[in-house]
Amino acid sequence: MTGGAGFSRDSSQSFKDNHELGKIRPRSSYIKSSRNLENVDSKAISEGINHRISRKSALEKNRKLVLLIVITTALILTYFFI
């Protein structure tokens, strides 16, 4: 059950209130400079690329370590239960 007629009325009133708040609040003047092609900083771009490369290599190392642990555990359990 949806809670009766009062639930529908409350939700429509809440929607109207939230919609009116959007008209009252001023628009944000913040502009992301990284998305603007006129203000491109090559140093920031190269730092971002280097960070992504280092993060990718760290994730690959973690994947290999987890795989090694799983295989070692499987081999140990196989040895003891056969």
C-alpha positions as CSV (number, residue, x, y, z in Angstrom):
1,M,0.0,0.0,0.0
2,T,1.2,3.5,-0.7
3,G,-0.1,5.1,2.4
4,G,-3.4,6.5,1.2
5,A,-4.3,9.8,-0.4
6,G,-2.1,11.8,2.0
7,F,1.1,10.2,0.8
8,S,0.4,11.3,-2.8
9,R,-0.4,14.9,-1.6
10,D,2.8,15.1,0.5
11,S,5.0,13.9,-2.3
12,S,3.6,16.3,-4.8
13,Q,4.0,19.2,-2.3
14,S,7.6,18.1,-1.6
15,F,8.3,18.1,-5.3
16,K,6.9,21.6,-5.7
17,D,8.9,22.9,-2.7
18,N,12.1,21.4,-4.1
19,H,11.4,22.9,-7.5
20,E,10.8,26.3,-6.1
21,L,14.1,26.1,-4.1
22,G,15.9,25.7,-7.4
23,K,14.5,29.0,-8.6
24,I,15.6,30.8,-5.4
25,R,19.2,29.6,-5.2
26,P,21.8,31.4,-7.3
27,R,23.6,29.5,-10.0
28,S,27.2,28.3,-9.2
29,S,30.0,30.4,-10.8
30,Y,32.5,27.6,-10.4
31,I,33.9,26.3,-13.7
32,K,36.2,23.3,-13.8
33,S,39.4,24.5,-15.5
34,S,40.4,21.0,-16.5
35,R,37.3,20.6,-18.7
36,N,37.9,23.9,-20.4
37,L,40.3,23.5,-23.4
38,E,41.4,27.1,-23.3
39,N,43.0,26.8,-19.8
40,V,44.9,23.5,-20.3
41,D,47.9,23.1,-18.0
42,S,50.4,20.6,-19.5
43,K,52.0,19.9,-16.1
44,A,48.7,18.9,-14.6
45,I,47.9,16.7,-17.5
46,S,51.3,14.9,-17.3
47,E,50.9,14.5,-13.5
48,G,47.5,13.0,-14.0
49,I,48.8,10.6,-16.7
50,N,51.7,9.5,-14.5
51,H,49.3,9.0,-11.5
52,R,47.0,6.8,-13.6
53,I,50.0,4.8,-14.9
54,S,51.3,4.2,-11.4
55,R,47.9,3.3,-10.1
56,K,47.4,0.8,-12.9
57,S,50.7,-0.9,-12.2
58,A,49.9,-1.1,-8.5
59,L,46.6,-2.7,-9.3
60,E,48.2,-5.2,-11.6
61,K,50.7,-6.1,-8.8
62,N,47.9,-6.6,-6.4
63,R,46.0,-8.8,-8.8
64,K,49.1,-11.0,-9.4
65,L,49.6,-11.3,-5.6
66,V,46.0,-12.3,-5.0
67,L,46.2,-14.9,-7.8
68,L,49.4,-16.3,-6.4
69,I,47.9,-16.6,-2.9
70,V,44.8,-18.3,-4.3
71,I,46.8,-20.8,-6.3
72,T,49.1,-21.5,-3.4
73,T,46.1,-22.1,-1.1
74,A,44.5,-24.4,-3.6
75,L,47.6,-26.4,-4.0
76,I,48.1,-26.7,-0.2
77,L,44.5,-27.8,0.3
78,T,44.7,-30.3,-2.5
79,Y,47.9,-31.8,-1.0
80,F,46.3,-32.2,2.4
81,F,43.0,-33.6,1.3
82,I,44.1,-36.1,-1.3
